[in-house]
Amino acid sequence: MRVPRRDRRAALLIGALVFVIAFTQWRAAIARNRSIPDEPFQIADNLYYVGHTGVTMFLLTGPEGHVLIDGGYPESAPLVIESIRELGFDIKDVKVLLNSHAHPDHAGGLAELQEASGAELWVSEADAPVIAAGGRGGHQYLPLRMLTYVGLGSYPAARVDHRFADGAEARVGPLTLTANITPGHTPGCTSWSFPVQAEDLELLAVNICSLKLFGFESFVEPETYPGLRADYEGSLRTLRDLPADIFLASHPTWFGMYRKHRDQEQAANPAEPFIDPLGYRDFIKRAEVRYRDVLAAQQQRQ
Ligand SMILES: [Zn+2]
């Protein structure tokens, strides 16, 4: 049976329309899912949680300006700005913006936060080109890299003001944060460590970038990129060697944040539930066990 050309055109048009509507609704649903606010709260004297939707952002305040760690999703900026305001601070006093890694859930909002604050953005040498390109080309794993080229996982490109290597220190007045490059999840994954005061206690906070594996990695020849295995093992060592008191990470569930926040109510010193060197060590240990299993399986298949 021959379908008249006019009917074919109408069917095509309706199909295209249905696709556009479905796509628009799908994008709106994603934006809604990324905009679930969290109550901001104080962790230690000058350290605050200002994240939302399952991704962390931390504000470290100081007399000469503040530091904000991570930018969340592209939808995050208004929520973070509101959380900072709720705590009694002003986004315009944020002088330095830091990032854990170049993925859209941690770097997506950086451009807008940079615009709103006028802060300098610091990104590791290896992740900087990705953030400057709005997330494109960032994934080491081909299936994920392909997605960014069709716009999935990309985000507004931010202006990188400072590119740094391992051990760099970001300073604002008396605040000093040290960059521990812990590559693997991304090549420039940065775990920031910094001293914080909690009443009479002098503590070291460590924000673990990520030790998450995607399942596409190859740690045996040919490696996903030359040196991935050495990078990942080095990251486990680097993190193990840090004398962390306050355990933080780029996702709240990784360090039991909501439970610890609830426990603050009963604590004499509100920072107490977050002082968790054992939880910190255990998190690294579990990542190492998972990595050893993956490596052993890959070596067996070789
Ligand atoms: Zn990530």
py3Dmol code that shows the C-alpha trace and the ligand (Angstrom):
import py3Dmol

protein = """\
ATOM      1  CA  MET A   1       0.000   0.000   0.000  1.00  0.00           C
ATOM      2  CA  ARG A   2       1.344   3.422  -0.935  1.00  0.00           C
ATOM      3  CA  VAL A   3       1.124   6.071   1.776  1.00  0.00           C
ATOM      4  CA  PRO A   4       0.489   9.492   0.188  1.00  0.00           C
ATOM      5  CA  ARG A   5       3.439  11.832   0.551  1.00  0.00           C
ATOM      6  CA  ARG A   6       1.331  14.365   2.438  1.00  0.00           C
ATOM      7  CA  ASP A   7       0.450  11.750   5.113  1.00  0.00           C
ATOM      8  CA  ARG A   8       4.086  10.724   5.431  1.00  0.00           C
ATOM      9  CA  ARG A   9       5.065  14.319   6.017  1.00  0.00           C
ATOM     10  CA  ALA A  10       2.317  14.740   8.646  1.00  0.00           C
ATOM     11  CA  ALA A  11       3.432  11.550  10.460  1.00  0.00           C
ATOM     12  CA  LEU A  12       7.030  12.795  10.450  1.00  0.00           C
ATOM     13  CA  LEU A  13       5.994  16.166  11.796  1.00  0.00           C
ATOM     14  CA  ILE A  14       3.918  14.593  14.601  1.00  0.00           C
ATOM     15  CA  GLY A  15       6.823  12.262  15.433  1.00  0.00           C
ATOM     16  CA  ALA A  16       9.222  15.211  15.640  1.00  0.00           C
ATOM     17  CA  LEU A  17       6.779  17.153  17.802  1.00  0.00           C
ATOM     18  CA  VAL A  18       6.331  14.223  20.216  1.00  0.00           C
ATOM     19  CA  PHE A  19      10.122  13.899  20.432  1.00  0.00           C
ATOM     20  CA  VAL A  20      10.607  17.614  21.184  1.00  0.00           C
ATOM     21  CA  ILE A  21       7.913  17.563  23.898  1.00  0.00           C
ATOM     22  CA  ALA A  22       9.286  14.372  25.491  1.00  0.00           C
ATOM     23  CA  PHE A  23      12.848  15.734  25.358  1.00  0.00           C
ATOM     24  CA  THR A  24      11.825  19.081  26.910  1.00  0.00           C
ATOM     25  CA  GLN A  25       9.944  17.327  29.705  1.00  0.00           C
ATOM     26  CA  TRP A  26      12.840  14.987  30.310  1.00  0.00           C
ATOM     27  CA  ARG A  27      15.243  17.956  30.604  1.00  0.00           C
ATOM     28  CA  ALA A  28      12.830  19.716  33.006  1.00  0.00           C
ATOM     29  CA  ALA A  29      12.609  16.559  35.152  1.00  0.00           C
ATOM     30  CA  ILE A  30      16.411  16.402  35.326  1.00  0.00           C
ATOM     31  CA  ALA A  31      16.553  20.074  36.387  1.00  0.00           C
ATOM     32  CA  ARG A  32      13.929  19.414  39.097  1.00  0.00           C
ATOM     33  CA  ASN A  33      15.791  16.341  40.356  1.00  0.00           C
ATOM     34  CA  ARG A  34      18.962  18.384  40.650  1.00  0.00           C
ATOM     35  CA  SER A  35      17.264  21.151  42.620  1.00  0.00           C
ATOM     36  CA  ILE A  36      16.296  19.482  45.879  1.00  0.00           C
ATOM     37  CA  PRO A  37      17.508  21.835  48.617  1.00  0.00           C
ATOM     38  CA  ASP A  38      19.324  20.641  51.733  1.00  0.00           C
ATOM     39  CA  GLU A  39      19.394  22.507  55.003  1.00  0.00           C
ATOM     40  CA  PRO A  40      22.783  24.248  55.298  1.00  0.00           C
ATOM     41  CA  PHE A  41      24.546  23.735  58.622  1.00  0.00           C
ATOM     42  CA  GLN A  42      27.729  24.310  60.582  1.00  0.00           C
ATOM     43  CA  ILE A  43      30.222  21.442  60.806  1.00  0.00           C
ATOM     44  CA  ALA A  44      32.989  23.165  62.798  1.00  0.00           C
ATOM     45  CA  ASP A  45      33.781  26.765  63.798  1.00  0.00           C
ATOM     46  CA  ASN A  46      34.236  28.178  60.295  1.00  0.00           C
ATOM     47  CA  LEU A  47      33.237  25.164  58.176  1.00  0.00           C
ATOM     48  CA  TYR A  48      29.723  24.821  56.769  1.00  0.00           C
ATOM     49  CA  TYR A  49      27.829  22.424  54.526  1.00  0.00           C
ATOM     50  CA  VAL A  50      26.042  24.248  51.679  1.00  0.00           C
ATOM     51  CA  GLY A  51      25.368  21.404  49.224  1.00  0.00           C
ATOM     52  CA  HIS A  52      22.163  19.767  47.991  1.00  0.00           C
ATOM     53  CA  THR A  53      20.741  16.908  45.906  1.00  0.00           C
ATOM     54  CA  GLY A  54      23.293  14.365  47.028  1.00  0.00           C
ATOM     55  CA  VAL A  55      26.368  16.433  46.199  1.00  0.00           C
ATOM     56  CA  THR A  56      28.422  18.294  48.774  1.00  0.00           C
ATOM     57  CA  MET A  57      29.639  21.869  48.742  1.00  0.00           C
ATOM     58  CA  PHE A  58      31.561  23.300  51.664  1.00  0.00           C
ATOM     59  CA  LEU A  59      32.040  26.889  52.730  1.00  0.00           C
ATOM     60  CA  LEU A  60      35.139  27.748  54.731  1.00  0.00           C
ATOM     61  CA  THR A  61      34.795  31.264  56.124  1.00  0.00           C
ATOM     62  CA  GLY A  62      37.523  33.708  57.099  1.00  0.00           C
ATOM     63  CA  PRO A  63      37.982  37.368  58.080  1.00  0.00           C
ATOM     64  CA  GLU A  64      39.419  38.280  54.655  1.00  0.00           C
ATOM     65  CA  GLY A  65      36.966  36.273  52.570  1.00  0.00           C
ATOM     66  CA  HIS A  66      35.650  32.769  52.124  1.00  0.00           C
ATOM     67  CA  VAL A  67      36.454  29.652  50.129  1.00  0.00           C
ATOM     68  CA  LEU A  68      33.782  27.529  48.469  1.00  0.00           C
ATOM     69  CA  ILE A  69      34.599  23.928  47.586  1.00  0.00           C
ATOM     70  CA  ASP A  70      32.695  22.648  44.533  1.00  0.00           C
ATOM     71  CA  GLY A  71      29.990  24.060  42.318  1.00  0.00           C
ATOM     72  CA  GLY A  72      27.431  21.242  42.147  1.00  0.00           C
ATOM     73  CA  TYR A  73      25.182  20.799  39.106  1.00  0.00           C
ATOM     74  CA  PRO A  74      24.480  23.516  36.528  1.00  0.00           C
ATOM     75  CA  GLU A  75      21.210  24.057  38.439  1.00  0.00           C
ATOM     76  CA  SER A  76      22.985  24.410  41.812  1.00  0.00           C
ATOM     77  CA  ALA A  77      24.135  28.031  41.904  1.00  0.00           C
ATOM     78  CA  PRO A  78      20.880  29.690  43.158  1.00  0.00           C
ATOM     79  CA  LEU A  79      20.495  27.008  45.857  1.00  0.00           C
ATOM     80  CA  VAL A  80      24.076  27.394  47.084  1.00  0.00           C
ATOM     81  CA  ILE A  81      23.808  31.180  47.092  1.00  0.00           C
ATOM     82  CA  GLU A  82      20.598  30.889  49.130  1.00  0.00           C
ATOM     83  CA  SER A  83      22.224  28.418  51.583  1.00  0.00           C
ATOM     84  CA  ILE A  84      25.181  30.778  52.066  1.00  0.00           C
ATOM     85  CA  ARG A  85      22.768  33.656  52.689  1.00  0.00           C
ATOM     86  CA  GLU A  86      20.744  31.572  55.169  1.00  0.00           C
ATOM     87  CA  LEU A  87      23.921  31.001  57.183  1.00  0.00           C
ATOM     88  CA  GLY A  88      24.438  34.758  57.349  1.00  0.00           C
ATOM     89  CA  PHE A  89      27.173  35.061  54.714  1.00  0.00           C
ATOM     90  CA  ASP A  90      27.334  36.684  51.290  1.00  0.00           C
ATOM     91  CA  ILE A  91      28.343  34.936  48.049  1.00  0.00           C
ATOM     92  CA  LYS A  92      30.236  38.144  47.139  1.00  0.00           C
ATOM     93  CA  ASP A  93      32.654  37.454  50.015  1.00  0.00           C
ATOM     94  CA  VAL A  94      33.701  34.141  48.457  1.00  0.00           C
ATOM     95  CA  LYS A  95      37.176  34.938  47.112  1.00  0.00           C
ATOM     96  CA  VAL A  96      38.282  31.482  45.938  1.00  0.00           C
ATOM     97  CA  LEU A  97      36.281  28.729  44.275  1.00  0.00           C
ATOM     98  CA  LEU A  98      37.744  25.231  44.417  1.00  0.00           C
ATOM     99  CA  ASN A  99      36.683  22.007  42.747  1.00  0.00           C
ATOM    100  CA  SER A 100      37.017  18.305  43.491  1.00  0.00           C
ATOM    101  CA  HIS A 101      36.752  17.116  39.886  1.00  0.00           C
ATOM    102  CA  ALA A 102      35.477  18.057  36.452  1.00  0.00           C
ATOM    103  CA  HIS A 103      32.241  16.037  36.439  1.00  0.00           C
ATOM    104  CA  PRO A 104      28.888  17.840  35.943  1.00  0.00           C
ATOM    105  CA  ASP A 105      27.651  17.174  39.501  1.00  0.00           C
ATOM    106  CA  HIS A 106      30.658  18.996  41.008  1.00  0.00           C
ATOM    107  CA  ALA A 107      31.702  21.484  38.323  1.00  0.00           C
ATOM    108  CA  GLY A 108      28.348  22.269  36.659  1.00  0.00           C
ATOM    109  CA  GLY A 109      27.550  25.355  38.735  1.00  0.00           C
ATOM    110  CA  LEU A 110      31.055  26.845  38.845  1.00  0.00           C
ATOM    111  CA  ALA A 111      30.543  29.323  35.980  1.00  0.00           C
ATOM    112  CA  GLU A 112      27.430  30.861  37.573  1.00  0.00           C
ATOM    113  CA  LEU A 113      28.972  30.896  41.065  1.00  0.00           C
ATOM    114  CA  GLN A 114      32.071  32.562  39.651  1.00  0.00           C
ATOM    115  CA  GLU A 115      29.879  35.184  38.007  1.00  0.00           C
ATOM    116  CA  ALA A 116      27.879  35.784  41.206  1.00  0.00           C
ATOM    117  CA  SER A 117      30.907  35.955  43.526  1.00  0.00           C
ATOM    118  CA  GLY A 118      33.692  37.343  41.375  1.00  0.00           C
ATOM    119  CA  ALA A 119      35.904  34.658  42.960  1.00  0.00           C
ATOM    120  CA  GLU A 120      39.030  33.168  41.424  1.00  0.00           C
ATOM    121  CA  LEU A 121      38.569  29.596  40.281  1.00  0.00           C
ATOM    122  CA  TRP A 122      41.351  27.134  41.063  1.00  0.00           C
ATOM    123  CA  VAL A 123      41.432  23.828  39.162  1.00  0.00           C
ATOM    124  CA  SER A 124      44.142  21.154  38.917  1.00  0.00           C
ATOM    125  CA  GLU A 125      46.216  21.134  35.722  1.00  0.00           C
ATOM    126  CA  ALA A 126      44.721  17.848  34.557  1.00  0.00           C
ATOM    127  CA  ASP A 127      41.045  18.767  35.085  1.00  0.00           C
ATOM    128  CA  ALA A 128      41.322  22.449  34.074  1.00  0.00           C
ATOM    129  CA  PRO A 129      40.950  21.944  30.272  1.00  0.00           C
ATOM    130  CA  VAL A 130      37.750  19.960  30.861  1.00  0.00           C
ATOM    131  CA  ILE A 131      36.172  22.639  33.048  1.00  0.00           C
ATOM    132  CA  ALA A 132      37.250  25.342  30.612  1.00  0.00           C
ATOM    133  CA  ALA A 133      35.523  23.309  27.854  1.00  0.00           C
ATOM    134  CA  GLY A 134      32.305  22.882  29.845  1.00  0.00           C
ATOM    135  CA  GLY A 135      32.839  19.189  30.563  1.00  0.00           C
ATOM    136  CA  ARG A 136      33.581  18.162  26.991  1.00  0.00           C
ATOM    137  CA  GLY A 137      36.289  15.600  26.413  1.00  0.00           C
ATOM    138  CA  GLY A 138      36.665  14.974  30.100  1.00  0.00           C
ATOM    139  CA  HIS A 139      35.869  11.338  30.527  1.00  0.00           C
ATOM    140  CA  GLN A 140      38.632   8.857  30.133  1.00  0.00           C
ATOM    141  CA  TYR A 141      36.083   6.251  29.157  1.00  0.00           C
ATOM    142  CA  LEU A 142      34.852   6.360  25.601  1.00  0.00           C
ATOM    143  CA  PRO A 143      31.129   5.648  26.233  1.00  0.00           C
ATOM    144  CA  LEU A 144      30.915   8.573  28.682  1.00  0.00           C
ATOM    145  CA  ARG A 145      33.110  10.817  26.531  1.00  0.00           C
ATOM    146  CA  MET A 146      30.727  10.309  23.578  1.00  0.00           C
ATOM    147  CA  LEU A 147      27.783  11.503  25.701  1.00  0.00           C
ATOM    148  CA  THR A 148      29.379  14.873  26.429  1.00  0.00           C
ATOM    149  CA  TYR A 149      29.633  15.564  22.693  1.00  0.00           C
ATOM    150  CA  VAL A 150      25.854  15.291  22.315  1.00  0.00           C
ATOM    151  CA  GLY A 151      25.385  17.644  25.272  1.00  0.00           C
ATOM    152  CA  LEU A 152      24.770  15.117  28.046  1.00  0.00           C
ATOM    153  CA  GLY A 153      27.064  15.681  30.979  1.00  0.00           C
ATOM    154  CA  SER A 154      28.305  18.996  29.629  1.00  0.00           C
ATOM    155  CA  TYR A 155      27.817  22.229  31.575  1.00  0.00           C
ATOM    156  CA  PRO A 156      28.535  25.981  31.314  1.00  0.00           C
ATOM    157  CA  ALA A 157      32.286  26.467  30.806  1.00  0.00           C
ATOM    158  CA  ALA A 158      34.007  28.344  33.639  1.00  0.00           C
ATOM    159  CA  ARG A 159      37.069  30.603  33.461  1.00  0.00           C
ATOM    160  CA  VAL A 160      39.963  28.834  35.200  1.00  0.00           C
ATOM    161  CA  ASP A 161      42.129  31.472  36.929  1.00  0.00           C
ATOM    162  CA  HIS A 162      44.673  29.164  38.552  1.00  0.00           C
ATOM    163  CA  ARG A 163      45.998  25.804  37.398  1.00  0.00           C
ATOM    164  CA  PHE A 164      48.023  23.937  39.947  1.00  0.00           C
ATOM    165  CA  ALA A 165      49.975  20.748  40.615  1.00  0.00           C
ATOM    166  CA  ASP A 166      49.948  18.410  43.601  1.00  0.00           C
ATOM    167  CA  GLY A 167      50.715  20.104  46.902  1.00  0.00           C
ATOM    168  CA  ALA A 168      49.577  23.592  45.866  1.00  0.00           C
ATOM    169  CA  GLU A 169      48.139  25.808  48.588  1.00  0.00           C
ATOM    170  CA  ALA A 170      45.120  28.056  48.107  1.00  0.00           C
ATOM    171  CA  ARG A 171      45.113  30.933  50.619  1.00  0.00           C
ATOM    172  CA  VAL A 172      42.610  33.589  51.609  1.00  0.00           C
ATOM    173  CA  GLY A 173      43.826  35.555  54.634  1.00  0.00           C
ATOM    174  CA  PRO A 174      44.494  32.988  57.389  1.00  0.00           C
ATOM    175  CA  LEU A 175      42.757  30.146  55.475  1.00  0.00           C
ATOM    176  CA  THR A 176      45.057  27.623  53.796  1.00  0.00           C
ATOM    177  CA  LEU A 177      43.836  24.651  51.794  1.00  0.00           C
ATOM    178  CA  THR A 178      46.224  22.057  50.377  1.00  0.00           C
ATOM    179  CA  ALA A 179      45.603  20.295  47.067  1.00  0.00           C
ATOM    180  CA  ASN A 180      46.187  16.550  47.204  1.00  0.00           C
ATOM    181  CA  ILE A 181      45.893  15.291  43.652  1.00  0.00           C
ATOM    182  CA  THR A 182      44.232  11.881  43.846  1.00  0.00           C
ATOM    183  CA  PRO A 183      43.826  10.811  40.186  1.00  0.00           C
ATOM    184  CA  GLY A 184      41.845   7.850  38.920  1.00  0.00           C
ATOM    185  CA  HIS A 185      38.211   8.938  38.956  1.00  0.00           C
ATOM    186  CA  THR A 186      39.399  11.876  36.833  1.00  0.00           C
ATOM    187  CA  PRO A 187      43.054  12.599  36.006  1.00  0.00           C
ATOM    188  CA  GLY A 188      43.072  15.739  38.170  1.00  0.00           C
ATOM    189  CA  CYS A 189      40.742  14.642  40.992  1.00  0.00           C
ATOM    190  CA  THR A 190      41.673  16.894  43.927  1.00  0.00           C
ATOM    191  CA  SER A 191      41.154  16.024  47.598  1.00  0.00           C
ATOM    192  CA  TRP A 192      41.443  19.275  49.545  1.00  0.00           C
ATOM    193  CA  SER A 193      42.815  19.155  53.107  1.00  0.00           C
ATOM    194  CA  PHE A 194      42.713  22.067  55.519  1.00  0.00           C
ATOM    195  CA  PRO A 195      42.945  22.830  59.223  1.00  0.00           C
ATOM    196  CA  VAL A 196      39.780  23.837  61.028  1.00  0.00           C
ATOM    197  CA  GLN A 197      39.138  24.901  64.575  1.00  0.00           C
ATOM    198  CA  ALA A 198      36.285  23.304  66.505  1.00  0.00           C
ATOM    199  CA  GLU A 199      36.019  25.152  69.820  1.00  0.00           C
ATOM    200  CA  ASP A 200      39.323  24.219  71.515  1.00  0.00           C
ATOM    201  CA  LEU A 201      40.226  21.479  69.029  1.00  0.00           C
ATOM    202  CA  GLU A 202      42.645  21.964  66.118  1.00  0.00           C
ATOM    203  CA  LEU A 203      41.562  19.493  63.421  1.00  0.00           C
ATOM    204  CA  LEU A 204      42.478  18.495  59.873  1.00  0.00           C
ATOM    205  CA  ALA A 205      39.558  18.172  57.445  1.00  0.00           C
ATOM    206  CA  VAL A 206      39.975  16.106  54.280  1.00  0.00           C
ATOM    207  CA  ASN A 207      37.451  16.244  51.437  1.00  0.00           C
ATOM    208  CA  ILE A 208      37.922  13.020  49.460  1.00  0.00           C
ATOM    209  CA  CYS A 209      37.455  13.766  45.750  1.00  0.00           C
ATOM    210  CA  SER A 210      36.361  10.282  44.669  1.00  0.00           C
ATOM    211  CA  LEU A 211      37.668   6.728  44.546  1.00  0.00           C
ATOM    212  CA  LYS A 212      34.687   5.540  42.537  1.00  0.00           C
ATOM    213  CA  LEU A 213      35.258   3.183  39.637  1.00  0.00           C
ATOM    214  CA  PHE A 214      32.922   3.212  36.632  1.00  0.00           C
ATOM    215  CA  GLY A 215      33.464  -0.398  35.642  1.00  0.00           C
ATOM    216  CA  PHE A 216      34.961   0.515  32.234  1.00  0.00           C
ATOM    217  CA  GLU A 217      38.473   1.053  33.547  1.00  0.00           C
ATOM    218  CA  SER A 218      41.343  -1.135  32.472  1.00  0.00           C
ATOM    219  CA  PHE A 219      44.147  -1.403  35.030  1.00  0.00           C
ATOM    220  CA  VAL A 220      46.049  -3.919  32.880  1.00  0.00           C
ATOM    221  CA  GLU A 221      47.695  -3.475  29.461  1.00  0.00           C
ATOM    222  CA  PRO A 222      46.422  -1.598  27.573  1.00  0.00           C
ATOM    223  CA  GLU A 223      45.394   0.624  30.474  1.00  0.00           C
ATOM    224  CA  THR A 224      42.537   3.112  29.958  1.00  0.00           C
ATOM    225  CA  TYR A 225      45.306   5.675  29.890  1.00  0.00           C
ATOM    226  CA  PRO A 226      48.982   4.896  30.476  1.00  0.00           C
ATOM    227  CA  GLY A 227      49.577   5.097  34.202  1.00  0.00           C
ATOM    228  CA  LEU A 228      45.984   4.706  35.452  1.00  0.00           C
ATOM    229  CA  ARG A 229      46.908   1.831  37.733  1.00  0.00           C
ATOM    230  CA  ALA A 230      49.842   3.715  39.260  1.00  0.00           C
ATOM    231  CA  ASP A 231      47.624   6.800  39.582  1.00  0.00           C
ATOM    232  CA  TYR A 232      44.873   4.954  41.424  1.00  0.00           C
ATOM    233  CA  GLU A 233      47.267   3.129  43.751  1.00  0.00           C
ATOM    234  CA  GLY A 234      49.048   6.427  44.444  1.00  0.00           C
ATOM    235  CA  SER A 235      45.717   8.057  45.332  1.00  0.00           C
ATOM    236  CA  LEU A 236      44.922   5.311  47.848  1.00  0.00           C
ATOM    237  CA  ARG A 237      48.359   5.889  49.398  1.00  0.00           C
ATOM    238  CA  THR A 238      48.038   9.686  49.425  1.00  0.00           C
ATOM    239  CA  LEU A 239      44.677   9.577  51.172  1.00  0.00           C
ATOM    240  CA  ARG A 240      45.819   6.883  53.622  1.00  0.00           C
ATOM    241  CA  ASP A 241      48.794   9.046  54.603  1.00  0.00           C
ATOM    242  CA  LEU A 242      46.714  12.126  55.464  1.00  0.00           C
ATOM    243  CA  PRO A 243      46.012  12.389  59.195  1.00  0.00           C
ATOM    244  CA  ALA A 244      42.334  13.243  58.684  1.00  0.00           C
ATOM    245  CA  ASP A 245      40.192  14.093  61.698  1.00  0.00           C
ATOM    246  CA  ILE A 246      37.138  15.451  59.888  1.00  0.00           C
ATOM    247  CA  PHE A 247      36.088  13.110  57.095  1.00  0.00           C
ATOM    248  CA  LEU A 248      34.363  14.827  54.153  1.00  0.00           C
ATOM    249  CA  ALA A 249      33.733  13.702  50.574  1.00  0.00           C
ATOM    250  CA  SER A 250      32.131  14.920  47.368  1.00  0.00           C
ATOM    251  CA  HIS A 251      28.903  12.996  48.105  1.00  0.00           C
ATOM    252  CA  PRO A 252      27.223  13.202  51.533  1.00  0.00           C
ATOM    253  CA  THR A 253      26.311   9.517  51.856  1.00  0.00           C
ATOM    254  CA  TRP A 254      29.964   8.493  51.503  1.00  0.00           C
ATOM    255  CA  PHE A 255      30.724   9.829  54.972  1.00  0.00           C
ATOM    256  CA  GLY A 256      27.328   9.392  56.648  1.00  0.00           C
ATOM    257  CA  MET A 257      26.724  13.124  56.629  1.00  0.00           C
ATOM    258  CA  TYR A 258      22.999  13.156  57.359  1.00  0.00           C
ATOM    259  CA  ARG A 259      23.384  10.768  60.309  1.00  0.00           C
ATOM    260  CA  LYS A 260      26.316  12.776  61.676  1.00  0.00           C
ATOM    261  CA  HIS A 261      24.334  15.993  61.296  1.00  0.00           C
ATOM    262  CA  ARG A 262      21.469  14.458  63.322  1.00  0.00           C
ATOM    263  CA  ASP A 263      23.987  13.382  65.987  1.00  0.00           C
ATOM    264  CA  GLN A 264      25.195  16.990  66.334  1.00  0.00           C
ATOM    265  CA  GLU A 265      22.114  17.754  68.433  1.00  0.00           C
ATOM    266  CA  GLN A 266      23.322  15.494  71.259  1.00  0.00           C
ATOM    267  CA  ALA A 267      27.015  16.395  70.990  1.00  0.00           C
ATOM    268  CA  ALA A 268      28.796  18.672  73.467  1.00  0.00           C
ATOM    269  CA  ASN A 269      30.978  19.975  70.646  1.00  0.00           C
ATOM    270  CA  PRO A 270      28.905  20.074  67.396  1.00  0.00           C
ATOM    271  CA  ALA A 271      31.945  19.068  65.338  1.00  0.00           C
ATOM    272  CA  GLU A 272      32.286  15.832  67.323  1.00  0.00           C
ATOM    273  CA  PRO A 273      30.169  13.518  65.084  1.00  0.00           C
ATOM    274  CA  PHE A 274      32.260  14.637  62.094  1.00  0.00           C
ATOM    275  CA  ILE A 275      35.539  13.731  63.809  1.00  0.00           C
ATOM    276  CA  ASP A 276      35.789  10.294  62.269  1.00  0.00           C
ATOM    277  CA  PRO A 277      39.322   9.116  61.460  1.00  0.00           C
ATOM    278  CA  LEU A 278      38.159   5.491  61.581  1.00  0.00           C
ATOM    279  CA  GLY A 279      35.319   6.087  59.103  1.00  0.00           C
ATOM    280  CA  TYR A 280      37.825   7.861  56.859  1.00  0.00           C
ATOM    281  CA  ARG A 281      40.244   4.937  56.934  1.00  0.00           C
ATOM    282  CA  ASP A 282      37.441   2.448  56.441  1.00  0.00           C
ATOM    283  CA  PHE A 283      36.179   4.291  53.336  1.00  0.00           C
ATOM    284  CA  ILE A 284      39.656   4.089  51.764  1.00  0.00           C
ATOM    285  CA  LYS A 285      40.062   0.456  52.823  1.00  0.00           C
ATOM    286  CA  ARG A 286      36.758  -0.512  51.182  1.00  0.00           C
ATOM    287  CA  ALA A 287      37.721   1.311  47.959  1.00  0.00           C
ATOM    288  CA  GLU A 288      41.030  -0.550  47.989  1.00  0.00           C
ATOM    289  CA  VAL A 289      39.324  -3.941  48.424  1.00  0.00           C
ATOM    290  CA  ARG A 290      37.022  -3.173  45.453  1.00  0.00           C
ATOM    291  CA  TYR A 291      40.005  -2.062  43.373  1.00  0.00           C
ATOM    292  CA  ARG A 292      42.050  -5.191  44.225  1.00  0.00           C
ATOM    293  CA  ASP A 293      39.102  -7.382  43.177  1.00  0.00           C
ATOM    294  CA  VAL A 294      38.754  -5.582  39.838  1.00  0.00           C
ATOM    295  CA  LEU A 295      42.509  -5.751  39.253  1.00  0.00           C
ATOM    296  CA  ALA A 296      42.698  -9.481  40.125  1.00  0.00           C
ATOM    297  CA  ALA A 297      39.791 -10.256  37.760  1.00  0.00           C
ATOM    298  CA  GLN A 298      41.428  -8.269  34.941  1.00  0.00           C
ATOM    299  CA  GLN A 299      44.810  -9.933  35.501  1.00  0.00           C
ATOM    300  CA  GLN A 300      43.171 -13.357  35.396  1.00  0.00           C
ATOM    301  CA  ARG A 301      41.491 -12.600  32.063  1.00  0.00           C
ATOM    302  CA  GLN A 302      44.760 -11.436  30.514  1.00  0.00           C
TER     303      GLN A 302
END
"""
ligand_1 = """\
1
ZN
Zn 32.559 12.089 39.471
"""
view = py3Dmol.view(width=600, height=400)
view.addModel(protein, "pdb")
view.setStyle({"model": 0}, {"cartoon": {"style": "trace"}})
view.addModel(ligand_1, "xyz")
view.setStyle({"model": 1}, {"stick": {}})
view.zoomTo()
view.show()
